[in-house]
Amino acid sequence: MTNTEIIGKIQSFLITEFEVEEEKIVPEANLKETLGLDSLDYIDVVVAIESIFGFKMQPEDLTNIATFHDLCDFVISRVNAKELI
């Protein structure tokens, strides 16, 4: 899976599952302030990522994720690591 495909899938579930406006989804968009996700939404984000990309996340994985770019980088690194196995 390419980085562009991964980013597209993340964008897609943010739009469909969390009703985030597409134009708000830019790399520097803060997940809480800009995209409007709250702590309960974070749980749903974890579930969506695990389901779509096929890897497990730990709660502490989200501690360093503040922006859309951070989230994409995290998922890309985990998907790439998984594909190497």
Phi and psi in radians as a Rosetta constraint file:
Dihedral C 1 N 2 CA 2 C 2 CIRCULARHARMONIC -1.419 0.35
Dihedral N 2 CA 2 C 2 N 3 CIRCULARHARMONIC 2.839 0.35
Dihedral C 2 N 3 CA 3 C 3 CIRCULARHARMONIC -1.040 0.35
Dihedral N 3 CA 3 C 3 N 4 CIRCULARHARMONIC -0.693 0.35
Dihedral C 3 N 4 CA 4 C 4 CIRCULARHARMONIC -1.102 0.35
Dihedral N 4 CA 4 C 4 N 5 CIRCULARHARMONIC -0.706 0.35
Dihedral C 4 N 5 CA 5 C 5 CIRCULARHARMONIC -1.138 0.35
Dihedral N 5 CA 5 C 5 N 6 CIRCULARHARMONIC -0.717 0.35
Dihedral C 5 N 6 CA 6 C 6 CIRCULARHARMONIC -1.094 0.35
Dihedral N 6 CA 6 C 6 N 7 CIRCULARHARMONIC -0.844 0.35
Dihedral C 6 N 7 CA 7 C 7 CIRCULARHARMONIC -1.059 0.35
Dihedral N 7 CA 7 C 7 N 8 CIRCULARHARMONIC -0.716 0.35
Dihedral C 7 N 8 CA 8 C 8 CIRCULARHARMONIC -1.074 0.35
Dihedral N 8 CA 8 C 8 N 9 CIRCULARHARMONIC -0.716 0.35
Dihedral C 8 N 9 CA 9 C 9 CIRCULARHARMONIC -1.157 0.35
Dihedral N 9 CA 9 C 9 N 10 CIRCULARHARMONIC -0.695 0.35
Dihedral C 9 N 10 CA 10 C 10 CIRCULARHARMONIC -1.134 0.35
Dihedral N 10 CA 10 C 10 N 11 CIRCULARHARMONIC -0.809 0.35
Dihedral C 10 N 11 CA 11 C 11 CIRCULARHARMONIC -1.000 0.35
Dihedral N 11 CA 11 C 11 N 12 CIRCULARHARMONIC -0.786 0.35
Dihedral C 11 N 12 CA 12 C 12 CIRCULARHARMONIC -1.057 0.35
Dihedral N 12 CA 12 C 12 N 13 CIRCULARHARMONIC -0.809 0.35
Dihedral C 12 N 13 CA 13 C 13 CIRCULARHARMONIC -1.263 0.35
Dihedral N 13 CA 13 C 13 N 14 CIRCULARHARMONIC -0.499 0.35
Dihedral C 13 N 14 CA 14 C 14 CIRCULARHARMONIC -1.139 0.35
Dihedral N 14 CA 14 C 14 N 15 CIRCULARHARMONIC -0.676 0.35
Dihedral C 14 N 15 CA 15 C 15 CIRCULARHARMONIC -1.242 0.35
Dihedral N 15 CA 15 C 15 N 16 CIRCULARHARMONIC -0.827 0.35
Dihedral C 15 N 16 CA 16 C 16 CIRCULARHARMONIC -1.378 0.35
Dihedral N 16 CA 16 C 16 N 17 CIRCULARHARMONIC -0.735 0.35
Dihedral C 16 N 17 CA 17 C 17 CIRCULARHARMONIC -1.472 0.35
Dihedral N 17 CA 17 C 17 N 18 CIRCULARHARMONIC -0.551 0.35
Dihedral C 17 N 18 CA 18 C 18 CIRCULARHARMONIC -2.041 0.35
Dihedral N 18 CA 18 C 18 N 19 CIRCULARHARMONIC 0.076 0.35
Dihedral C 18 N 19 CA 19 C 19 CIRCULARHARMONIC 0.933 0.35
Dihedral N 19 CA 19 C 19 N 20 CIRCULARHARMONIC 0.642 0.35
Dihedral C 19 N 20 CA 20 C 20 CIRCULARHARMONIC -1.348 0.35
Dihedral N 20 CA 20 C 20 N 21 CIRCULARHARMONIC 2.358 0.35
Dihedral C 20 N 21 CA 21 C 21 CIRCULARHARMONIC -1.217 0.35
Dihedral N 21 CA 21 C 21 N 22 CIRCULARHARMONIC 2.302 0.35
Dihedral C 21 N 22 CA 22 C 22 CIRCULARHARMONIC -0.969 0.35
Dihedral N 22 CA 22 C 22 N 23 CIRCULARHARMONIC -0.683 0.35
Dihedral C 22 N 23 CA 23 C 23 CIRCULARHARMONIC -1.193 0.35
Dihedral N 23 CA 23 C 23 N 24 CIRCULARHARMONIC -0.284 0.35
Dihedral C 23 N 24 CA 24 C 24 CIRCULARHARMONIC -1.427 0.35
Dihedral N 24 CA 24 C 24 N 25 CIRCULARHARMONIC -0.294 0.35
Dihedral C 24 N 25 CA 25 C 25 CIRCULARHARMONIC -1.492 0.35
Dihedral N 25 CA 25 C 25 N 26 CIRCULARHARMONIC 1.566 0.35
Dihedral C 25 N 26 CA 26 C 26 CIRCULARHARMONIC -2.165 0.35
Dihedral N 26 CA 26 C 26 N 27 CIRCULARHARMONIC 2.788 0.35
Dihedral C 26 N 27 CA 27 C 27 CIRCULARHARMONIC -0.900 0.35
Dihedral N 27 CA 27 C 27 N 28 CIRCULARHARMONIC -0.719 0.35
Dihedral C 27 N 28 CA 28 C 28 CIRCULARHARMONIC -1.499 0.35
Dihedral N 28 CA 28 C 28 N 29 CIRCULARHARMONIC 0.054 0.35
Dihedral C 28 N 29 CA 29 C 29 CIRCULARHARMONIC -1.127 0.35
Dihedral N 29 CA 29 C 29 N 30 CIRCULARHARMONIC 2.163 0.35
Dihedral C 29 N 30 CA 30 C 30 CIRCULARHARMONIC -1.297 0.35
Dihedral N 30 CA 30 C 30 N 31 CIRCULARHARMONIC 2.309 0.35
Dihedral C 30 N 31 CA 31 C 31 CIRCULARHARMONIC -1.080 0.35
Dihedral N 31 CA 31 C 31 N 32 CIRCULARHARMONIC -0.659 0.35
Dihedral C 31 N 32 CA 32 C 32 CIRCULARHARMONIC -1.444 0.35
Dihedral N 32 CA 32 C 32 N 33 CIRCULARHARMONIC -1.026 0.35
Dihedral C 32 N 33 CA 33 C 33 CIRCULARHARMONIC -1.272 0.35
Dihedral N 33 CA 33 C 33 N 34 CIRCULARHARMONIC -0.827 0.35
Dihedral C 33 N 34 CA 34 C 34 CIRCULARHARMONIC -1.434 0.35
Dihedral N 34 CA 34 C 34 N 35 CIRCULARHARMONIC -0.786 0.35
Dihedral C 34 N 35 CA 35 C 35 CIRCULARHARMONIC -1.610 0.35
Dihedral N 35 CA 35 C 35 N 36 CIRCULARHARMONIC -0.169 0.35
Dihedral C 35 N 36 CA 36 C 36 CIRCULARHARMONIC 1.331 0.35
Dihedral N 36 CA 36 C 36 N 37 CIRCULARHARMONIC 0.382 0.35
Dihedral C 36 N 37 CA 37 C 37 CIRCULARHARMONIC -1.448 0.35
Dihedral N 37 CA 37 C 37 N 38 CIRCULARHARMONIC 2.380 0.35
Dihedral C 37 N 38 CA 38 C 38 CIRCULARHARMONIC -1.879 0.35
Dihedral N 38 CA 38 C 38 N 39 CIRCULARHARMONIC -3.087 0.35
Dihedral C 38 N 39 CA 39 C 39 CIRCULARHARMONIC -1.086 0.35
Dihedral N 39 CA 39 C 39 N 40 CIRCULARHARMONIC -0.587 0.35
Dihedral C 39 N 40 CA 40 C 40 CIRCULARHARMONIC -1.227 0.35
Dihedral N 40 CA 40 C 40 N 41 CIRCULARHARMONIC -0.618 0.35
Dihedral C 40 N 41 CA 41 C 41 CIRCULARHARMONIC -1.098 0.35
Dihedral N 41 CA 41 C 41 N 42 CIRCULARHARMONIC -0.609 0.35
Dihedral C 41 N 42 CA 42 C 42 CIRCULARHARMONIC -1.033 0.35
Dihedral N 42 CA 42 C 42 N 43 CIRCULARHARMONIC -0.646 0.35
Dihedral C 42 N 43 CA 43 C 43 CIRCULARHARMONIC -1.096 0.35
Dihedral N 43 CA 43 C 43 N 44 CIRCULARHARMONIC -0.760 0.35
Dihedral C 43 N 44 CA 44 C 44 CIRCULARHARMONIC -1.169 0.35
Dihedral N 44 CA 44 C 44 N 45 CIRCULARHARMONIC -0.581 0.35
Dihedral C 44 N 45 CA 45 C 45 CIRCULARHARMONIC -1.103 0.35
Dihedral N 45 CA 45 C 45 N 46 CIRCULARHARMONIC -0.783 0.35
Dihedral C 45 N 46 CA 46 C 46 CIRCULARHARMONIC -1.043 0.35
Dihedral N 46 CA 46 C 46 N 47 CIRCULARHARMONIC -0.816 0.35
Dihedral C 46 N 47 CA 47 C 47 CIRCULARHARMONIC -1.066 0.35
Dihedral N 47 CA 47 C 47 N 48 CIRCULARHARMONIC -0.764 0.35
Dihedral C 47 N 48 CA 48 C 48 CIRCULARHARMONIC -1.111 0.35
Dihedral N 48 CA 48 C 48 N 49 CIRCULARHARMONIC -0.792 0.35
Dihedral C 48 N 49 CA 49 C 49 CIRCULARHARMONIC -1.085 0.35
Dihedral N 49 CA 49 C 49 N 50 CIRCULARHARMONIC -0.798 0.35
Dihedral C 49 N 50 CA 50 C 50 CIRCULARHARMONIC -1.054 0.35
Dihedral N 50 CA 50 C 50 N 51 CIRCULARHARMONIC -0.726 0.35
Dihedral C 50 N 51 CA 51 C 51 CIRCULARHARMONIC -1.208 0.35
Dihedral N 51 CA 51 C 51 N 52 CIRCULARHARMONIC -0.806 0.35
Dihedral C 51 N 52 CA 52 C 52 CIRCULARHARMONIC -1.273 0.35
Dihedral N 52 CA 52 C 52 N 53 CIRCULARHARMONIC -0.752 0.35
Dihedral C 52 N 53 CA 53 C 53 CIRCULARHARMONIC -1.801 0.35
Dihedral N 53 CA 53 C 53 N 54 CIRCULARHARMONIC -0.154 0.35
Dihedral C 53 N 54 CA 54 C 54 CIRCULARHARMONIC 1.300 0.35
Dihedral N 54 CA 54 C 54 N 55 CIRCULARHARMONIC 0.547 0.35
Dihedral C 54 N 55 CA 55 C 55 CIRCULARHARMONIC -2.377 0.35
Dihedral N 55 CA 55 C 55 N 56 CIRCULARHARMONIC 2.719 0.35
Dihedral C 55 N 56 CA 56 C 56 CIRCULARHARMONIC -1.548 0.35
Dihedral N 56 CA 56 C 56 N 57 CIRCULARHARMONIC 2.491 0.35
Dihedral C 56 N 57 CA 57 C 57 CIRCULARHARMONIC -1.983 0.35
Dihedral N 57 CA 57 C 57 N 58 CIRCULARHARMONIC 2.635 0.35
Dihedral C 57 N 58 CA 58 C 58 CIRCULARHARMONIC -1.805 0.35
Dihedral N 58 CA 58 C 58 N 59 CIRCULARHARMONIC 2.643 0.35
Dihedral C 58 N 59 CA 59 C 59 CIRCULARHARMONIC -0.946 0.35
Dihedral N 59 CA 59 C 59 N 60 CIRCULARHARMONIC -0.643 0.35
Dihedral C 59 N 60 CA 60 C 60 CIRCULARHARMONIC -1.212 0.35
Dihedral N 60 CA 60 C 60 N 61 CIRCULARHARMONIC -0.260 0.35
Dihedral C 60 N 61 CA 61 C 61 CIRCULARHARMONIC -1.063 0.35
Dihedral N 61 CA 61 C 61 N 62 CIRCULARHARMONIC -0.519 0.35
Dihedral C 61 N 62 CA 62 C 62 CIRCULARHARMONIC -1.461 0.35
Dihedral N 62 CA 62 C 62 N 63 CIRCULARHARMONIC -0.150 0.35
Dihedral C 62 N 63 CA 63 C 63 CIRCULARHARMONIC -1.128 0.35
Dihedral N 63 CA 63 C 63 N 64 CIRCULARHARMONIC -0.524 0.35
Dihedral C 63 N 64 CA 64 C 64 CIRCULARHARMONIC -1.789 0.35
Dihedral N 64 CA 64 C 64 N 65 CIRCULARHARMONIC 0.232 0.35
Dihedral C 64 N 65 CA 65 C 65 CIRCULARHARMONIC -1.870 0.35
Dihedral N 65 CA 65 C 65 N 66 CIRCULARHARMONIC 1.916 0.35
Dihedral C 65 N 66 CA 66 C 66 CIRCULARHARMONIC -2.001 0.35
Dihedral N 66 CA 66 C 66 N 67 CIRCULARHARMONIC -0.535 0.35
Dihedral C 66 N 67 CA 67 C 67 CIRCULARHARMONIC -2.063 0.35
Dihedral N 67 CA 67 C 67 N 68 CIRCULARHARMONIC 2.939 0.35
Dihedral C 67 N 68 CA 68 C 68 CIRCULARHARMONIC -1.030 0.35
Dihedral N 68 CA 68 C 68 N 69 CIRCULARHARMONIC -0.710 0.35
Dihedral C 68 N 69 CA 69 C 69 CIRCULARHARMONIC -1.055 0.35
Dihedral N 69 CA 69 C 69 N 70 CIRCULARHARMONIC -0.780 0.35
Dihedral C 69 N 70 CA 70 C 70 CIRCULARHARMONIC -1.033 0.35
Dihedral N 70 CA 70 C 70 N 71 CIRCULARHARMONIC -0.769 0.35
Dihedral C 70 N 71 CA 71 C 71 CIRCULARHARMONIC -1.100 0.35
Dihedral N 71 CA 71 C 71 N 72 CIRCULARHARMONIC -0.807 0.35
Dihedral C 71 N 72 CA 72 C 72 CIRCULARHARMONIC -1.097 0.35
Dihedral N 72 CA 72 C 72 N 73 CIRCULARHARMONIC -0.775 0.35
Dihedral C 72 N 73 CA 73 C 73 CIRCULARHARMONIC -1.036 0.35
Dihedral N 73 CA 73 C 73 N 74 CIRCULARHARMONIC -0.743 0.35
Dihedral C 73 N 74 CA 74 C 74 CIRCULARHARMONIC -1.075 0.35
Dihedral N 74 CA 74 C 74 N 75 CIRCULARHARMONIC -0.873 0.35
Dihedral C 74 N 75 CA 75 C 75 CIRCULARHARMONIC -1.127 0.35
Dihedral N 75 CA 75 C 75 N 76 CIRCULARHARMONIC -0.763 0.35
Dihedral C 75 N 76 CA 76 C 76 CIRCULARHARMONIC -1.018 0.35
Dihedral N 76 CA 76 C 76 N 77 CIRCULARHARMONIC -0.787 0.35
Dihedral C 76 N 77 CA 77 C 77 CIRCULARHARMONIC -1.130 0.35
Dihedral N 77 CA 77 C 77 N 78 CIRCULARHARMONIC -0.678 0.35
Dihedral C 77 N 78 CA 78 C 78 CIRCULARHARMONIC -1.243 0.35
Dihedral N 78 CA 78 C 78 N 79 CIRCULARHARMONIC -0.697 0.35
Dihedral C 78 N 79 CA 79 C 79 CIRCULARHARMONIC -1.137 0.35
Dihedral N 79 CA 79 C 79 N 80 CIRCULARHARMONIC -0.780 0.35
Dihedral C 79 N 80 CA 80 C 80 CIRCULARHARMONIC -1.098 0.35
Dihedral N 80 CA 80 C 80 N 81 CIRCULARHARMONIC -0.684 0.35
Dihedral C 80 N 81 CA 81 C 81 CIRCULARHARMONIC -1.146 0.35
Dihedral N 81 CA 81 C 81 N 82 CIRCULARHARMONIC -0.702 0.35
Dihedral C 81 N 82 CA 82 C 82 CIRCULARHARMONIC -1.134 0.35
Dihedral N 82 CA 82 C 82 N 83 CIRCULARHARMONIC -0.686 0.35
Dihedral C 82 N 83 CA 83 C 83 CIRCULARHARMONIC -1.224 0.35
Dihedral N 83 CA 83 C 83 N 84 CIRCULARHARMONIC -0.387 0.35
Dihedral C 83 N 84 CA 84 C 84 CIRCULARHARMONIC -1.330 0.35
Dihedral N 84 CA 84 C 84 N 85 CIRCULARHARMONIC -0.332 0.35
